[in-house]
Amino acid sequence: MSNSSQAMEWLIWSGAFVSLLGVAGLIWCVVFALRARRAGMDDAALRAKLQKAMAMNLGALVVSTLGLMMVVLGIFLR
């Protein structure tokens, strides 16, 4: 196995790990939002909590997308 092939394999596996971190973040956002809805808060407090969850959701989606891009790049360059 050549050195560049090992680097691309590293890129694929690290991209898969980053993508899984993003997916875990998305799952955390769903759980966070469901707990906030079940807490029985008033409308303003619930809206503030869900805005925080939405920001975290967007961040997790970006992380997951970057991980998938790393995987695809590693496969193409392999």
C-alpha positions as CSV (number, residue, x, y, z in Angstrom):
1,M,0.0,0.0,0.0
2,S,1.5,3.3,-1.0
3,N,1.8,6.3,1.2
4,S,-0.9,8.3,-0.7
5,S,-3.3,5.4,-0.5
6,Q,-2.8,5.2,3.3
7,A,-3.5,9.0,3.4
8,M,-6.7,8.6,1.5
9,E,-7.8,5.7,3.7
10,W,-7.2,7.9,6.7
11,L,-9.3,10.6,5.1
12,I,-12.1,8.2,4.5
13,W,-12.2,6.9,8.1
14,S,-11.7,10.2,9.7
15,G,-14.5,11.6,7.5
16,A,-16.8,8.8,8.6
17,F,-16.0,9.6,12.2
18,V,-16.7,13.3,11.7
19,S,-20.0,12.4,9.9
20,L,-21.0,10.1,12.8
21,L,-20.3,13.0,15.2
22,G,-22.7,15.1,13.2
23,V,-25.4,12.5,13.2
24,A,-25.0,12.1,17.0
25,G,-25.4,15.9,17.2
26,L,-28.6,15.7,15.2
27,I,-30.0,13.0,17.4
28,W,-29.1,15.1,20.5
29,C,-31.1,18.0,18.9
30,V,-34.1,15.8,18.5
31,V,-34.0,14.6,22.1
32,F,-33.4,18.1,23.4
33,A,-36.4,19.5,21.4
34,L,-38.7,16.6,22.6
35,R,-37.7,17.2,26.2
36,A,-38.3,20.9,25.9
37,R,-41.8,20.3,24.4
38,R,-42.6,17.9,27.2
39,A,-41.5,20.2,29.9
40,G,-44.7,22.2,29.8
41,M,-43.0,25.6,29.5
42,D,-44.8,28.8,28.4
43,D,-44.6,29.8,24.7
44,A,-41.7,32.3,25.1
45,A,-39.5,29.9,27.1
46,L,-40.2,27.0,24.7
47,R,-39.4,29.3,21.7
48,A,-36.1,30.3,23.2
49,K,-35.2,26.6,23.9
50,L,-36.1,25.6,20.4
51,Q,-34.1,28.4,18.9
52,K,-31.1,27.1,20.7
53,A,-31.8,23.6,19.4
54,M,-32.2,24.9,15.9
55,A,-28.7,26.5,16.0
56,M,-27.2,23.3,17.3
57,N,-29.1,21.4,14.6
58,L,-27.6,23.5,11.9
59,G,-24.1,23.1,13.4
60,A,-24.5,19.3,13.6
61,L,-25.8,19.3,10.0
62,V,-22.7,21.2,8.8
63,V,-20.4,18.8,10.7
64,S,-22.1,15.8,9.2
65,T,-21.9,17.3,5.7
66,L,-18.2,18.0,6.1
67,G,-17.6,14.4,7.2
68,L,-19.4,13.1,4.1
69,M,-17.4,15.4,1.9
70,M,-14.2,14.1,3.4
71,V,-15.4,10.5,2.7
72,V,-16.3,11.3,-0.9
73,L,-13.0,13.2,-1.5
74,G,-11.0,10.2,-0.1
75,I,-12.9,7.8,-2.3
76,F,-12.3,9.9,-5.4
77,L,-8.6,10.5,-4.7
78,R,-8.0,6.8,-3.9
